[in-house]
């Protein structure tokens, strides 16, 4: 259980760092490169706010769990339950494949409209593929 507690503490620190760093980075970039386009400014600030809010919610959740041994035990059971883990793994694997196919389809459609969008979508697919291969290599070595 101490190993799990340590994992939760690491997650808590990561969420706190992200919740603090995200707005600071956003405000710094906004100050250096002011955006006159209201749509992109609103989108980026909303995106930043959403990620920050989610990080704060998870940080609070983990802080509460760390203070209550009963809640820590419930979370441990939930995260280590074989059925829940299998469902999470299958969901992640399936959603990854579906996302790659949707992005591939969107890339083909985008060829009719914008070369820039095609390049961005192709780069996203490339990064996703590189990430998947890196994680596969890592987990092949680990397990």
Protein Blocks (a to p, Z undefined) as FASTA:
>chain_A
ZZmmmmmmmmmmmmmmmmmmmmmmmmmmmmmmccfblklmmmmmmmmmmmmmmmmmmmmm
mmmmmmmmklmmmmmmmmmpmklmmmmmmmmmmmmmmmmmmmmmmmmmmmmmomklmmmm
mmmmmmmmmmmmmmmmmmmmmZZ
